[in-house]
Amino acid sequence: MHRKWWTLIVVSVATFMLLLDITVVNTALPAIHDDLGASFTELQWVIDAYTLSLAALVLTAGVLADRLGRRRVFAVGLGIFTVASALAGFAPDPTFLNVARAIQGVGGAVMFAVSLALVAQEFKPGRERGVAMGVYGATIGVAVAFGPLVGGALVEGIGWESIFFLNVPIGLAALVVTYSHVQESRDPNASRIDWAGLVTFSTALFLLVLGLIRGNDEGWGSTLIVSLLASSGALMAAFLVIQTRVREPMLPLHFFKKPAFTGVQLAALAVSSSMFSLFLYITFYLQGYLGHEPLEAGLIYLPLTVTNFFVAAGTGALLAKVQARYLMSAGLVITGVGLLLMGGLDPTSDWTALLAGFILSGAGVGIINPVIADVAVSVVPKEQSGMASGINDTFRQVGIAIGIAAWGAIFLGRGAAKVEELAAGTQAATGERPRQLVEAVSSGNLDGALGAVPPGSRETVGNAAREGFLSGMNDILMLGGILAIAGAIAALWLVREQDIERGEVVVEPERVEIGAVPEPVAA
């Protein structure tokens, strides 16, 4: 088999492993809560510790890959991710688990930063690269399709630890293929590491997420939260200033002068901060509120995930025929409409109330992923594909990290306000109790929480807690849908075909070949 196909296989397997880990973890969170005694905030950090590391380090990893060699750096990332997965499986408490997840994110950042660049160096622009990106997008679809199902089966059959141990044999096999079949490449003009940019960016992002997650507990006007958010804003401003002053910036701002480059980053941010970050809360609804077991929740996700898989597999063939901005914006609109349809939940709703929204959102994400993957590395020179891939992955992970934190703040805030309103006159409406009741519904532990409520008030408080959960859930689904549609407008406005390298069309006697442009030899 040709080397390029081995490269595509190992990149797809690594991507599958990374994304499977996210979708599997979502399904396992209630079990982690029960086994390790994790709080609502700690469950948020199970996801955000991973995505924050990814977001903070993926750009630096891209620079390292361009300088030290993409295959070498990719293999290092695989190794770190595999070891961290084993550590997560042995976690004795939430703190240990979240530290292991942060280390996983370091390995994931390295792999994400290099994955699309490895594919781009092997496949010519045009039809050939479109096919490769279709396979890459289908891989994402498979990971999303089977993640909840695999996670549910593993959690019920073996235990939540197995979802992390699963990565170990996959990671080892991917390492063998990487060293035996992937070609080394690098950018002879690679930039230096921008340490000042790395520190200010990662610290700003961490403080922002921390402030959003702790806001409801500490009070949004408290000195701590105001200081965290203000410090985050100041550091992000400092980061942007640094990027204009240093010779070799971590985030080259001149890339954003090309509208298509800006558009694809906003599209990635929109889909990640809407659909992907809301998976966590949809899982809370299915398992915590409705009481479905992990395997049942995985089966319920199938209409979304199977649709995603088939649409993503077919989208690759359209990349050379339909303008990217139309595909990108259509996918985001469909995703947004799907999220809006999931809203409007009431106490009589069952999982079928999500079905139409699942199918639409699955189709929308299936369109978006291969298009973003293709455009992200096709709007810059090939030599800078590693950095471009890293920037795109940064926007993806920033979207998930901030989305989870922001939706959690709105979800708990709106839910607690509803509990206070409906449980007025009872002890459940005072202090931290409204928020704690919404958290109890999320984890499926409402009956335990009601044990501390006087018998005469339990029905009232229980109904208020469930209504509070639904109120918060409906709000974040609506806002997520609006955000996805806003991303569609941005993509339609900014992405232009002339900014995208598609290859030339070569006319022959009885056929037309697309992508017949010779590529420079990798250094």
C-alpha positions as CSV (number, residue, x, y, z in Angstrom):
1,M,0.0,0.0,0.0
2,H,1.3,3.5,-0.9
3,R,2.8,5.6,1.9
4,K,0.2,8.3,1.7
5,W,-2.6,5.8,2.6
6,W,-0.6,4.6,5.6
7,T,-0.3,8.2,6.6
8,L,-4.0,8.8,6.3
9,I,-4.7,5.6,8.2
10,V,-2.5,6.5,11.2
11,V,-3.8,10.1,11.3
12,S,-7.3,8.9,11.2
13,V,-6.7,6.3,13.9
14,A,-5.1,8.9,16.2
15,T,-8.0,11.3,15.5
16,F,-10.5,8.5,16.1
17,M,-8.8,7.7,19.5
18,L,-8.8,11.4,20.6
19,L,-12.5,12.0,19.6
20,L,-13.6,8.6,20.9
21,D,-12.1,9.5,24.2
22,I,-14.2,12.7,24.4
23,T,-17.5,11.1,23.4
24,V,-16.9,8.0,25.6
25,V,-16.1,10.2,28.6
26,N,-19.3,12.1,28.3
27,T,-21.3,8.9,28.7
28,A,-19.2,7.8,31.6
29,L,-19.5,11.0,33.7
30,P,-22.4,9.8,35.9
31,A,-20.5,6.6,36.7
32,I,-17.4,8.7,37.5
33,H,-19.6,10.8,39.8
34,D,-20.9,7.8,41.7
35,D,-17.5,6.0,42.0
36,L,-15.2,8.9,42.8
37,G,-17.7,11.2,44.4
38,A,-17.0,14.0,41.8
39,S,-19.0,17.2,42.1
40,F,-20.7,18.9,39.2
41,T,-17.7,21.3,38.9
42,E,-15.2,18.4,38.9
43,L,-17.2,16.6,36.2
44,Q,-16.9,19.8,34.1
45,W,-13.2,19.7,34.6
46,V,-13.0,16.1,33.4
47,I,-13.7,17.6,29.9
48,D,-12.2,21.0,30.3
49,A,-8.8,19.9,31.8
50,Y,-8.4,18.0,28.5
51,T,-9.6,20.7,26.2
52,L,-7.7,23.5,27.9
53,S,-4.4,21.7,27.5
54,L,-5.3,21.1,23.9
55,A,-6.2,24.7,23.3
56,A,-3.2,26.1,25.1
57,L,-0.5,24.0,23.6
58,V,-1.6,23.0,20.1
59,L,-0.1,26.1,18.5
60,T,3.2,25.6,20.1
61,A,3.1,21.9,19.1
62,G,2.5,22.9,15.5
63,V,5.7,25.1,15.6
64,L,7.7,22.3,17.2
65,A,6.4,19.9,14.5
66,D,7.5,22.2,11.7
67,R,10.9,22.7,13.3
68,L,11.7,19.2,14.7
69,G,9.9,17.1,12.3
70,R,6.2,16.3,12.0
71,R,6.5,12.5,12.3
72,R,8.7,12.8,15.4
73,V,6.5,15.2,17.2
74,F,3.4,13.3,16.2
75,A,4.9,10.1,17.7
76,V,5.8,11.9,21.0
77,G,2.2,13.1,21.2
78,L,0.9,9.6,20.7
79,G,3.2,8.3,23.5
80,I,2.1,11.0,26.0
81,F,-1.5,10.4,25.2
82,T,-1.2,6.7,25.7
83,V,0.6,6.9,29.0
84,A,-1.8,9.5,30.3
85,S,-4.8,7.3,29.3
86,A,-3.4,4.5,31.5
87,L,-3.0,7.0,34.4
88,A,-6.6,8.1,34.0
89,G,-7.8,4.6,34.2
90,F,-6.0,4.1,37.6
91,A,-7.3,7.4,39.0
92,P,-8.3,7.0,42.7
93,D,-10.0,10.4,43.0
94,P,-11.3,13.3,40.8
95,T,-8.2,15.4,41.2
96,F,-5.9,12.6,40.0
97,L,-8.3,12.0,37.1
98,N,-8.3,15.6,36.1
99,V,-4.5,15.9,36.2
100,A,-4.3,12.8,34.0
101,R,-6.8,14.3,31.6
102,A,-4.7,17.5,31.4
103,I,-1.7,15.4,30.5
104,Q,-3.8,13.6,27.9
105,G,-4.6,17.0,26.5
106,V,-0.8,17.7,26.1
107,G,-0.5,14.6,24.0
108,G,-3.6,15.4,22.1
109,A,-2.4,18.9,21.4
110,V,0.7,17.5,19.7
111,M,-1.3,15.0,17.6
112,F,-4.0,17.5,16.6
113,A,-1.4,20.0,15.6
114,V,0.3,17.7,13.2
115,S,-2.5,15.5,11.9
116,L,-3.9,17.6,9.1
117,A,-0.4,18.7,8.1
118,L,0.7,15.1,7.7
119,V,-2.3,14.5,5.4
120,A,-1.8,17.7,3.4
121,Q,1.9,16.8,2.7
122,E,0.8,13.5,1.1
123,F,-2.3,14.4,-0.9
124,K,-2.4,17.0,-3.7
125,P,-4.9,19.9,-3.5
126,G,-8.2,19.3,-5.3
127,R,-10.0,16.0,-5.8
128,E,-7.3,13.8,-4.2
129,R,-7.1,15.9,-1.0
130,G,-10.9,16.1,-1.0
131,V,-11.1,12.3,-0.9
132,A,-8.6,12.2,1.9
133,M,-10.5,14.8,3.9
134,G,-13.7,12.9,3.3
135,V,-12.1,9.9,4.9
136,Y,-10.8,12.1,7.7
137,G,-14.3,13.5,8.2
138,A,-15.8,10.1,8.1
139,T,-13.4,9.0,10.9
140,I,-14.7,11.9,13.0
141,G,-18.2,10.6,12.2
142,V,-17.3,7.0,13.3
143,A,-15.8,8.3,16.5
144,V,-18.9,10.3,17.3
145,A,-21.2,7.4,16.1
146,F,-19.6,4.7,18.2
147,G,-18.2,6.7,21.1
148,P,-21.4,6.9,23.2
149,L,-22.3,3.3,22.3
150,V,-18.8,1.9,23.1
151,G,-18.7,4.0,26.2
152,G,-22.0,2.8,27.5
153,A,-21.1,-0.8,26.9
154,L,-17.7,-0.5,28.6
155,V,-19.1,1.4,31.6
156,E,-21.9,-1.1,32.2
157,G,-19.9,-4.2,31.3
158,I,-16.4,-3.4,32.8
159,G,-16.4,0.0,34.5
160,W,-15.6,3.6,33.6
161,E,-11.8,2.9,33.9
162,S,-11.9,0.8,30.7
163,I,-12.7,3.8,28.6
164,F,-9.2,5.0,29.2
165,F,-7.5,1.7,29.1
166,L,-9.0,1.2,25.6
167,N,-6.5,3.9,24.3
168,V,-3.4,2.0,25.3
169,P,-3.4,-0.8,22.7
170,I,-4.7,1.6,20.0
171,G,-1.9,4.1,20.8
172,L,0.8,1.5,20.8
173,A,-0.3,0.2,17.4
174,A,-0.5,3.7,16.0
175,L,3.1,4.3,17.2
176,V,4.4,1.3,15.3
177,V,2.7,2.4,12.0
178,T,4.0,6.0,12.5
179,Y,7.6,4.9,12.7
180,S,7.4,2.3,10.0
181,H,5.2,4.0,7.3
182,V,5.0,7.8,7.8
183,Q,7.5,10.1,6.1
184,E,9.3,12.7,8.1
185,S,8.9,16.3,7.0
186,R,9.6,19.8,8.4
187,D,9.6,23.4,7.5
188,P,13.2,24.7,6.9
189,N,12.0,28.2,7.8
190,A,10.1,27.1,10.9
191,S,9.7,29.8,13.6
192,R,10.9,29.8,17.1
193,I,8.7,29.1,20.1
194,D,6.9,32.2,21.3
195,W,7.2,31.6,25.1
196,A,5.7,34.9,26.1
197,G,2.7,34.3,23.8
198,L,2.3,30.7,25.1
199,V,2.2,31.8,28.8
200,T,-0.1,34.8,28.3
201,F,-2.5,32.9,26.1
202,S,-2.8,29.7,28.2
203,T,-3.1,31.6,31.5
204,A,-5.8,33.9,30.0
205,L,-7.7,30.9,28.8
206,F,-7.4,29.0,32.1
207,L,-8.5,32.1,34.2
208,L,-11.5,32.6,31.9
209,V,-12.7,29.0,32.2
210,L,-12.1,29.0,35.9
211,G,-14.1,32.2,36.4
212,L,-17.0,30.9,34.3
213,I,-17.1,27.6,36.2
214,R,-16.8,29.1,39.7
215,G,-19.1,32.1,39.0
216,N,-22.3,30.6,40.4
217,D,-20.5,29.3,43.5
218,E,-18.7,32.5,44.4
219,G,-21.1,35.1,43.0
220,W,-20.6,36.9,39.7
221,G,-19.9,40.2,41.4
222,S,-17.5,38.7,44.0
223,T,-13.9,40.0,44.1
224,L,-12.6,36.5,43.1
225,I,-14.7,36.2,39.9
226,V,-14.3,39.8,38.8
227,S,-10.5,39.5,39.3
228,L,-10.3,36.2,37.4
229,L,-12.3,37.6,34.4
230,A,-10.5,40.9,34.4
231,S,-7.1,39.2,34.6
232,S,-8.1,36.9,31.7
233,G,-9.1,39.9,29.6
234,A,-5.9,41.8,30.4
235,L,-3.7,38.8,29.6
236,M,-5.5,38.2,26.3
237,A,-4.9,41.8,25.4
238,A,-1.3,41.4,26.3
239,F,-1.1,38.3,24.2
240,L,-2.4,40.1,21.1
241,V,0.1,42.9,21.7
242,I,2.9,40.4,22.0
243,Q,1.8,38.8,18.7
244,T,2.3,42.2,17.0
245,R,5.8,42.8,18.5
246,V,7.7,39.5,18.4
247,R,9.5,38.4,15.3
248,E,8.0,34.9,15.2
249,P,4.6,35.0,16.9
250,M,2.7,32.0,18.2
251,L,-0.4,33.2,16.4
252,P,0.6,35.1,13.2
253,L,-2.1,37.8,13.0
254,H,-1.4,38.5,9.4
255,F,-3.1,35.1,8.5
256,F,-6.4,36.8,9.6
257,K,-6.0,39.4,6.9
258,K,-7.3,36.7,4.5
259,P,-11.1,36.6,5.1
260,A,-11.3,32.9,4.4
261,F,-8.8,32.1,7.1
262,T,-10.8,34.1,9.6
263,G,-14.1,32.5,8.5
264,V,-12.9,28.9,8.9
265,Q,-11.7,29.7,12.4
266,L,-15.0,31.2,13.4
267,A,-16.9,28.3,11.9
268,A,-14.7,25.9,13.9
269,L,-15.3,28.0,17.1
270,A,-19.1,28.1,16.4
271,V,-19.6,24.3,16.0
272,S,-17.4,23.4,18.9
273,S,-18.9,25.9,21.4
274,S,-22.4,24.9,20.4
275,M,-22.9,21.3,19.5
276,F,-19.8,19.7,20.9
277,S,-19.8,21.4,24.2
278,L,-23.5,20.8,24.7
279,F,-23.0,17.0,24.5
280,L,-22.1,17.1,28.2
281,Y,-25.5,18.6,29.2
282,I,-27.5,16.4,26.8
283,T,-25.9,13.4,28.5
284,F,-26.9,14.8,31.9
285,Y,-30.5,15.0,30.5
286,L,-30.5,11.5,29.2
287,Q,-28.9,9.8,32.2
288,G,-29.4,12.2,35.1
289,Y,-32.9,13.5,34.3
290,L,-34.5,10.6,32.4
291,G,-32.6,7.9,34.2
292,H,-31.3,6.0,31.2
293,E,-28.3,3.7,31.7
294,P,-25.0,4.4,29.9
295,L,-25.6,1.8,27.1
296,E,-29.2,3.1,26.6
297,A,-27.9,6.6,26.3
298,G,-25.4,5.4,23.7
299,L,-28.2,3.8,21.7
300,I,-30.3,7.0,21.9
301,Y,-27.4,8.9,20.4
302,L,-27.3,6.6,17.4
303,P,-29.7,8.7,15.1
304,L,-27.4,11.7,15.6
305,T,-24.1,9.8,15.2
306,V,-25.0,7.5,12.4
307,T,-26.4,10.5,10.4
308,N,-23.1,12.3,11.1
309,F,-21.1,9.3,9.8
310,F,-22.9,8.9,6.5
311,V,-23.1,12.6,5.7
312,A,-19.4,13.2,6.5
313,A,-18.4,10.3,4.3
314,G,-20.3,11.8,1.4
315,T,-19.2,15.4,1.9
316,G,-15.7,14.7,0.8
317,A,-16.8,14.2,-2.8
318,L,-18.5,17.6,-2.7
319,L,-15.4,19.6,-1.7
320,A,-14.2,20.0,-5.3
321,K,-17.7,20.7,-6.7
322,V,-19.4,23.0,-4.2
323,Q,-17.9,26.2,-2.8
324,A,-16.7,25.8,0.7
325,R,-18.6,28.7,2.2
326,Y,-21.9,27.2,1.0
327,L,-21.1,23.8,2.6
328,M,-19.8,25.4,5.8
329,S,-22.7,27.8,6.3
330,A,-25.3,25.2,5.4
331,G,-23.8,22.7,7.9
332,L,-23.8,25.3,10.6
333,V,-27.4,26.4,9.9
334,I,-28.6,22.8,9.9
335,T,-26.7,22.2,13.2
336,G,-28.3,25.3,14.7
337,V,-31.8,24.4,13.7
338,G,-31.2,20.9,15.1
339,L,-30.3,22.4,18.5
340,L,-33.3,24.7,18.5
341,L,-35.5,21.7,17.8
342,M,-34.1,19.9,20.8
343,G,-35.3,22.7,23.1
344,G,-38.8,23.1,24.5
345,L,-38.4,20.1,26.8
346,D,-41.1,19.7,29.5
347,P,-41.7,17.2,32.3
348,T,-43.7,14.9,29.9
349,S,-40.9,14.8,27.3
350,D,-38.9,11.6,26.6
351,W,-35.8,11.1,24.6
352,T,-37.9,11.1,21.4
353,A,-38.3,14.8,21.9
354,L,-34.6,15.1,20.8
355,L,-34.9,12.8,17.8
356,A,-35.5,15.4,15.0
357,G,-32.9,17.7,16.4
358,F,-30.4,14.8,16.7
359,I,-30.8,13.9,13.0
360,L,-30.5,17.5,11.8
361,S,-27.5,18.2,14.0
362,G,-25.8,15.0,13.0
363,A,-26.2,15.9,9.3
364,G,-25.0,19.5,9.9
365,V,-21.8,18.4,11.8
366,G,-21.2,15.8,9.1
367,I,-21.1,18.5,6.5
368,I,-19.0,20.9,8.6
369,N,-16.1,18.7,9.8
370,P,-14.5,17.7,6.4
371,V,-15.0,21.2,5.0
372,I,-13.3,22.8,7.9
373,A,-10.5,20.2,7.8
374,D,-9.9,20.9,4.1
375,V,-10.1,24.7,4.2
376,A,-8.0,25.1,7.3
377,V,-4.9,23.8,5.6
378,S,-5.7,25.0,2.0
379,V,-5.7,28.8,2.7
380,V,-2.0,29.0,3.6
381,P,1.1,27.9,1.8
382,K,1.9,24.2,2.3
383,E,5.0,24.9,4.3
384,Q,2.9,26.5,7.0
385,S,0.2,23.8,7.1
386,G,1.4,22.6,10.5
387,M,0.8,26.1,12.0
388,A,-2.5,26.5,10.2
389,S,-3.7,23.1,11.5
390,G,-2.7,24.1,15.0
391,I,-4.6,27.4,14.8
392,N,-7.7,25.6,13.6
393,D,-7.5,23.0,16.4
394,T,-6.9,25.8,18.9
395,F,-10.2,27.5,17.9
396,R,-11.9,24.1,18.1
397,Q,-10.7,23.4,21.6
398,V,-11.2,26.9,22.9
399,G,-14.8,26.6,21.7
400,I,-15.3,23.4,23.6
401,A,-13.6,24.6,26.8
402,I,-15.3,28.0,27.0
403,G,-18.6,26.5,25.8
404,I,-18.7,23.9,28.6
405,A,-17.9,26.5,31.2
406,A,-20.3,29.2,29.8
407,W,-23.2,26.8,29.2
408,G,-22.7,25.4,32.7
409,A,-22.8,28.8,34.2
410,I,-26.1,29.7,32.4
411,F,-27.5,26.3,33.0
412,L,-27.0,26.4,36.8
413,G,-27.9,30.1,37.1
414,R,-31.1,29.8,35.2
415,G,-32.0,26.5,36.8
416,A,-31.3,27.8,40.4
417,A,-33.5,30.9,39.7
418,K,-36.4,28.6,38.6
419,V,-36.0,26.5,41.7
420,E,-36.1,29.6,43.9
421,E,-39.2,30.7,42.1
422,L,-41.1,27.4,42.4
423,A,-39.9,26.4,45.8
424,A,-40.5,29.8,47.4
425,G,-41.3,29.5,51.1
426,T,-39.3,26.3,51.6
427,Q,-35.7,25.9,52.8
428,A,-34.9,24.6,49.3
429,A,-35.2,28.2,48.0
430,T,-32.5,29.6,50.2
431,G,-28.7,29.8,50.0
432,E,-26.9,27.3,47.8
433,R,-29.7,24.7,47.9
434,P,-31.4,25.7,44.5
435,R,-28.1,25.2,42.7
436,Q,-27.4,22.0,44.6
437,L,-30.8,20.6,43.6
438,V,-30.2,21.2,39.9
439,E,-26.8,19.5,40.2
440,A,-28.5,16.6,41.9
441,V,-30.9,16.2,39.0
442,S,-27.9,16.3,36.6
443,S,-26.2,13.5,38.4
444,G,-29.4,11.4,38.8
445,N,-29.1,11.8,42.6
446,L,-32.3,13.9,43.2
447,D,-33.9,11.2,45.5
448,G,-30.8,11.3,47.8
449,A,-31.0,15.1,47.9
450,L,-34.7,15.1,48.8
451,G,-33.9,12.9,51.7
452,A,-32.8,16.0,53.6
453,V,-36.1,17.8,52.8
454,P,-39.1,17.7,55.2
455,P,-41.6,15.1,54.0
456,G,-44.4,17.7,53.5
457,S,-42.2,19.7,51.0
458,R,-40.6,16.9,49.1
459,E,-43.0,16.8,46.2
460,T,-42.9,20.6,45.7
461,V,-39.1,20.7,46.0
462,G,-38.7,17.7,43.7
463,N,-40.9,19.2,41.0
464,A,-39.1,22.6,41.4
465,A,-35.7,20.9,40.9
466,R,-36.8,19.1,37.8
467,E,-38.4,22.2,36.3
468,G,-35.2,24.1,37.2
469,F,-33.1,21.6,35.3
470,L,-35.4,21.8,32.2
471,S,-35.4,25.6,32.3
472,G,-31.6,25.7,32.3
473,M,-31.4,23.0,29.6
474,N,-33.8,24.7,27.3
475,D,-32.0,28.0,27.6
476,I,-28.6,26.6,26.6
477,L,-30.0,24.6,23.7
478,M,-31.6,27.7,22.3
479,L,-28.5,29.8,22.8
480,G,-26.3,27.1,21.3
481,G,-28.6,27.0,18.2
482,I,-28.4,30.8,17.8
483,L,-24.6,30.6,18.1
484,A,-24.3,28.0,15.4
485,I,-26.4,30.1,13.0
486,A,-24.3,33.2,13.8
487,G,-21.3,31.1,12.8
488,A,-23.0,30.2,9.5
489,I,-23.5,33.9,8.7
490,A,-19.8,34.6,9.4
491,A,-18.6,31.7,7.2
492,L,-20.9,32.8,4.3
493,W,-19.6,36.3,4.5
494,L,-15.9,35.7,5.0
495,V,-15.0,32.5,3.2
496,R,-14.2,33.1,-0.5
497,E,-13.1,30.5,-3.0
498,Q,-10.3,32.5,-4.4
499,D,-8.5,32.3,-1.1
500,I,-8.5,28.5,-1.2
501,E,-5.9,26.5,-3.0
502,R,-7.8,24.0,-5.1
503,G,-5.3,23.0,-7.8
504,E,-5.7,23.6,-11.5
505,V,-8.0,21.9,-13.9
506,V,-6.2,20.0,-16.7
507,V,-8.2,19.3,-19.8
508,E,-7.5,16.1,-21.7
509,P,-9.3,14.7,-24.8
510,E,-12.1,12.9,-23.0
511,R,-11.8,13.7,-19.4
512,V,-11.1,16.5,-16.8
513,E,-8.6,15.9,-14.0
514,I,-8.7,18.0,-10.9
515,G,-5.7,18.6,-8.7
516,A,-3.0,18.0,-11.3
517,V,-0.7,20.6,-9.9
518,P,2.8,19.3,-8.9
519,E,3.7,19.8,-5.2
520,P,7.0,21.0,-3.8
521,V,9.1,18.3,-2.2
522,A,9.0,18.4,1.6
523,A,12.3,19.3,3.2
